[in-house]
Amino acid sequence: MDDKVRKNLLDLNYNKYLQYFNTCIILLFTYFIGLVIALFSKQINYENLWHLVLVFIFSLTFLGSILLLMKKFRLHLIKITKEIENLRF
């Protein structure tokens, strides 16, 4: 395969993973903002232990999965960048 075609395909893959990575960042900020709004508007009763445990479990699950996905996408971005650097033009 021609190096220019390969570079274009790698660029498309890079942009795809970059978009996934940015979407994860947006999801994290949206979650934190929603959580703060829910706490301030007292939709989450922070005096009730059961509510706090549910929020903590859900938050831990959500944040853990998002952070794992971000790590995976970041590794793909690094790998693609190295492959592009190794191409000869």
C-alpha positions as CSV (number, residue, x, y, z in Angstrom):
1,M,0.0,0.0,0.0
2,D,1.2,3.5,-0.8
3,D,2.5,5.5,2.1
4,K,0.3,8.4,1.3
5,V,-2.8,6.2,1.3
6,R,-1.7,4.6,4.5
7,K,-1.1,8.0,6.1
8,N,-4.6,9.1,5.1
9,L,-6.1,6.0,6.6
10,L,-4.1,6.5,9.8
11,D,-5.3,10.1,9.9
12,L,-8.9,9.0,9.7
13,N,-8.4,6.5,12.5
14,Y,-6.6,9.1,14.6
15,N,-9.5,11.6,14.2
16,K,-12.0,8.9,15.1
17,Y,-10.2,8.0,18.4
18,L,-9.7,11.7,19.1
19,Q,-13.4,12.3,18.8
20,Y,-14.1,9.4,21.1
21,F,-11.6,10.7,23.6
22,N,-13.1,14.2,23.5
23,T,-16.6,12.8,23.9
24,C,-15.5,11.0,27.1
25,I,-14.1,14.3,28.5
26,I,-17.4,16.0,27.7
27,L,-19.3,13.1,29.4
28,L,-17.2,13.4,32.5
29,F,-17.7,17.2,32.8
30,T,-21.5,16.8,32.2
31,Y,-21.7,14.1,34.8
32,F,-19.9,16.3,37.4
33,I,-22.0,19.3,36.6
34,G,-25.2,17.3,36.9
35,L,-24.1,15.7,40.2
36,V,-23.3,19.2,41.7
37,I,-26.7,20.5,40.5
38,A,-28.5,17.5,41.9
39,L,-26.7,18.0,45.3
40,F,-27.4,21.7,45.5
41,S,-31.0,21.4,44.4
42,K,-31.4,18.6,47.0
43,Q,-32.6,16.0,44.5
44,I,-30.0,13.7,46.1
45,N,-30.6,13.5,49.8
46,Y,-27.1,13.7,51.3
47,E,-28.5,13.0,54.8
48,N,-29.8,9.6,53.7
49,L,-27.0,7.0,53.6
50,W,-28.8,4.8,51.1
51,H,-28.9,7.7,48.5
52,L,-25.3,8.4,49.0
53,V,-24.3,4.7,48.6
54,L,-26.3,4.5,45.4
55,V,-24.8,7.6,44.0
56,F,-21.3,6.4,45.0
57,I,-21.8,3.0,43.4
58,F,-23.2,4.5,40.2
59,S,-20.4,7.2,40.1
60,L,-17.7,4.7,40.7
61,T,-19.0,2.4,37.9
62,F,-19.5,5.3,35.5
63,L,-16.2,7.0,36.2
64,G,-14.3,3.7,36.1
65,S,-15.7,2.8,32.7
66,I,-15.1,6.2,31.2
67,L,-11.6,6.4,32.5
68,L,-10.8,2.9,31.1
69,L,-12.2,3.9,27.8
70,M,-10.2,7.2,27.8
71,K,-7.0,5.2,28.6
72,K,-7.8,2.8,25.7
73,F,-8.4,5.7,23.3
74,R,-5.3,7.5,24.4
75,L,-3.2,4.4,23.7
76,H,-4.7,4.2,20.2
77,L,-3.8,7.8,19.6
78,I,-0.2,7.3,20.7
79,K,0.1,4.2,18.6
80,I,-1.3,5.8,15.5
81,T,1.0,8.9,15.9
82,K,4.0,6.6,16.1
83,E,2.9,4.7,13.0
84,I,2.5,8.0,11.1
85,E,6.0,9.1,12.1
86,N,7.5,5.8,10.8
87,L,6.0,6.3,7.3
88,R,8.3,7.4,4.5
89,F,7.3,10.0,2.1
